[in-house]
Amino acid sequence: MKSQELPHFICIGAQRAGTTWLHNCLDEHPEIYVPATKELHFFDRYYSEGLESYKAHFTTELRGDAKIWGEITPNYYQEPNALERIRQDIPNAKIIYILREPVSRAFSQYQLYAQSQFSGKTFEEIIAESEFVTDLSMQGKHLQRLLSLFSRENVLILLYDTLSAEPEKLLREVFRFLDVNEDFLPATISKRINRIVLPDLQNKLTKMKLSWIIELVKASPFSEFIKEIAHKKTDKTGTALDLKYYAETFKNDIDLIEKTLDIDLKHWR
């Protein structure tokens, strides 16, 4: 009989905020186990399959000598019921939430899908028309919900700004929060890792539980070439965008983050 346990920690997002980089850093730490497949989507897509199917990702055989284990699915912060389900099933879970300046986060998502479902649309049109994209950037709103469900001591809020400028500092914060050796320095820390930009195919493979194929391609020498081609066009006008122009859309949500965390985010405006 295999020993199975639920994870100690979950990174819930935000989307397009360095979670793939974090997953790879955590994977290198000898005291931490994360499943090879990032984004298990159990609490939003596969909850009906039951906890035993989720536990199967964290068996003793898979974990080895790891001191702590967890997963990263950067949709959990926004998906209805996901946080509530985590609270119900793993009430003492440690939650990691990386916040990113909302316009840049939305634009990064726009770039990701510019050659698929956003094809032929400008960023301005997406901001005006896609409630899903803007809601993913309303991170303050989701932060409020998160803190209403979990004790503050079990929630680590990080800024993508820190990840970009001082990745080692951010990683030490994560390791300290997880109570593992914070002096460990993974090779991934100097790499900027992101998704392969073929989202439609990626989503289909994930739903078919074949996301290991995505990880294989990401680790191959062709990954950067694929991303380069996919990102060649970012806006159908082909012109540079002043992202600050869209900041007003998220002003109230930024105010909410500032008030909740008692921090100054004027550089986000």
C-alpha positions in Angstrom: 0.0 0.0 0.0 1.5 3.3 -1.0 1.7 6.1 1.6 -0.1 9.2 0.2 -0.4 12.7 1.7 -1.8 16.0 0.7 0.6 18.8 -0.1 2.0 21.2 2.5 2.0 24.2 0.2 0.3 25.5 -2.9 1.2 28.5 -5.1 -2.1 29.8 -6.4 -0.9 32.5 -8.9 -1.0 35.0 -10.3 -1.0 33.9 -13.9 2.0 35.4 -15.9 3.9 36.2 -12.7 6.9 33.9 -12.7 5.3 30.7 -11.4 7.0 28.5 -13.9 10.4 29.9 -12.8 9.4 29.3 -9.2 8.3 25.7 -10.0 11.7 24.9 -11.5 13.5 26.5 -8.5 11.5 24.5 -6.0 12.0 21.4 -8.0 15.8 21.7 -7.6 15.7 22.1 -3.8 16.7 18.8 -2.1 14.1 19.3 0.7 11.2 20.1 -1.6 9.1 17.9 -3.9 6.9 19.3 -6.6 5.2 17.1 -9.3 7.0 17.1 -12.6 3.8 18.4 -14.2 3.2 22.0 -13.2 -0.5 23.0 -12.9 -2.4 20.0 -11.7 -5.6 22.0 -11.8 -7.2 19.6 -9.2 -9.1 22.2 -7.3 -10.6 23.9 -10.4 -10.9 21.3 -13.1 -10.5 17.8 -11.6 -12.1 18.1 -8.2 -14.8 15.6 -9.0 -12.2 12.9 -9.4 -11.7 12.9 -5.7 -8.8 13.5 -3.3 -7.3 10.1 -3.8 -6.5 11.0 -7.4 -4.9 14.2 -6.2 -2.9 12.3 -3.5 -1.5 10.1 -6.2 0.8 13.0 -7.3 2.5 13.0 -3.8 3.2 9.4 -3.0 6.2 8.4 -0.9 7.8 6.8 -4.0 7.6 10.1 -5.8 8.5 12.3 -2.9 11.6 10.4 -1.9 13.4 12.1 1.0 11.7 15.5 0.6 10.8 17.3 3.8 7.9 19.2 2.3 5.9 19.0 -0.9 3.4 21.0 -2.8 2.2 22.2 -6.2 1.7 25.3 -8.4 -1.5 26.0 -10.3 -1.7 29.8 -11.1 -5.4 29.7 -11.8 -6.5 28.8 -8.3 -6.6 32.4 -7.1 -9.2 33.4 -9.7 -11.2 30.2 -10.3 -14.6 30.1 -8.4 -14.5 27.6 -5.5 -10.8 26.6 -5.9 -9.6 28.5 -2.8 -12.7 27.4 -0.8 -11.9 23.7 -1.7 -8.3 24.1 -0.7 -9.4 25.6 2.7 -11.8 22.7 3.2 -9.4 19.9 2.3 -6.0 21.4 3.4 -6.9 24.0 6.0 -3.3 24.4 7.2 -1.8 24.6 3.7 0.8 27.3 3.2 -0.3 29.5 0.3 2.1 31.4 -2.0 0.6 34.3 -4.1 2.8 36.4 -6.4 1.3 39.7 -7.5 2.2 41.5 -10.7 1.6 45.0 -11.9 -1.9 44.4 -13.5 -1.4 46.0 -16.9 1.9 44.2 -17.6 0.3 41.0 -16.4 -2.6 41.4 -18.8 -0.3 42.4 -21.6 1.8 39.3 -21.0 -1.3 37.2 -21.3 -2.3 39.0 -24.4 1.1 38.2 -25.9 0.7 34.5 -25.0 -2.6 34.2 -26.9 -1.9 36.8 -29.6 -1.6 34.0 -32.3 -4.6 32.0 -31.1 -7.8 33.2 -29.5 -6.7 36.8 -29.4 -5.6 36.8 -33.0 -6.6 39.9 -34.9 -7.5 41.8 -31.7 -5.6 44.8 -30.3 -4.6 44.9 -26.6 -7.0 47.8 -26.2 -9.9 45.6 -27.5 -9.0 42.7 -25.1 -8.9 45.0 -22.1 -12.3 46.4 -23.1 -13.9 43.1 -24.0 -12.4 40.3 -22.0 -13.6 40.2 -18.5 -11.6 37.1 -17.9 -8.3 38.8 -18.7 -9.1 41.9 -16.6 -10.3 39.8 -13.7 -7.1 37.8 -13.6 -5.4 41.2 -13.1 -7.7 42.2 -10.3 -5.4 40.6 -7.8 -6.4 42.8 -4.9 -10.0 41.5 -5.1 -8.7 37.9 -5.0 -6.3 38.7 -2.2 -9.2 39.8 0.0 -10.9 36.5 -0.6 -7.7 34.6 0.1 -7.1 36.3 3.4 -10.7 35.7 4.5 -10.1 32.0 4.1 -6.6 31.4 5.4 -4.7 32.7 8.4 -2.2 35.5 7.5 0.7 33.5 8.9 0.0 30.8 6.4 0.0 33.1 3.4 3.1 34.5 1.7 2.5 37.5 -0.6 5.3 38.3 -3.0 5.8 40.9 -5.8 6.8 40.1 -9.3 8.9 43.2 -9.1 11.2 41.5 -6.6 11.4 38.4 -8.7 12.6 40.5 -11.6 15.0 42.7 -9.7 16.2 40.4 -6.9 15.3 36.8 -7.6 17.6 35.4 -4.9 15.9 37.6 -2.3 12.5 36.4 -3.3 13.6 32.8 -3.3 15.0 33.1 0.1 11.7 34.4 1.3 9.9 31.4 -0.2 12.4 28.9 1.4 12.1 30.6 4.8 8.3 30.4 4.6 8.5 26.7 3.8 11.0 26.1 6.5 13.8 24.6 4.3 17.4 25.6 3.8 17.3 29.1 2.5 20.9 29.1 1.5 20.3 26.7 -1.3 20.8 28.3 -4.7 19.2 26.5 -7.7 20.7 26.8 -11.2 17.3 27.9 -12.4 17.6 31.2 -10.5 19.5 32.9 -13.3 17.1 31.6 -16.0 13.9 33.2 -17.2 11.6 30.3 -17.8 8.1 30.6 -19.4 5.5 28.6 -21.1 5.9 27.5 -24.7 3.5 29.8 -26.5 1.2 27.3 -28.2 -1.6 27.7 -25.7 -4.4 25.9 -27.6 -2.3 22.8 -28.1 -1.1 23.0 -24.5 -4.6 23.3 -23.1 -5.7 20.2 -25.1 -2.7 18.2 -23.9 -3.3 19.2 -20.3 -6.9 18.1 -20.5 -5.8 14.8 -21.9 -3.3 14.5 -19.0 -0.4 14.6 -21.5 1.2 17.8 -20.1 4.5 15.9 -19.7 4.9 16.4 -23.4 4.8 20.2 -22.8 7.5 19.9 -20.2 9.7 17.8 -22.6 9.4 20.5 -25.3 10.2 23.3 -22.8 13.4 21.5 -21.8 14.5 21.0 -25.4 16.8 23.3 -27.4 13.8 24.3 -29.5 11.8 26.1 -26.8 13.3 29.5 -27.2 12.9 29.3 -31.0 9.2 28.4 -30.7 8.6 31.3 -28.3 10.4 33.7 -30.6 8.1 32.9 -33.5 4.9 32.9 -31.4 5.7 36.3 -30.0 6.7 37.9 -33.3 3.4 39.8 -33.4 2.1 41.2 -30.2 -0.5 43.7 -31.5 -2.2 43.8 -34.9 -1.2 47.4 -35.3 2.5 46.5 -34.9 3.1 49.6 -32.8 4.6 50.1 -29.4 2.0 50.5 -26.6 2.0 52.8 -23.7 0.9 50.4 -21.0 0.4 53.1 -18.4 -2.5 54.3 -20.5 -4.5 51.3 -19.2 -3.6 51.7 -15.5 -6.8 53.5 -14.7 -8.7 50.3 -15.3 -7.0 48.7 -12.2 -6.6 51.8 -10.0 -9.1 50.8 -7.4 -7.7 47.3 -7.2 -4.2 48.6 -6.7 -5.6 50.8 -3.9 -7.0 47.7 -2.3 -3.7 45.9 -2.4 -1.9 48.9 -0.9 -4.4 49.1 1.9 -4.4 45.4 2.6 -0.7 45.0 2.7 0.2 48.5 3.8 2.6 49.0 1.0 3.2 51.7 -1.6 2.6 50.7 -5.3 2.9 54.1 -6.9 5.2 52.6 -9.5 2.3 50.5 -10.7 0.2 53.5 -11.6 
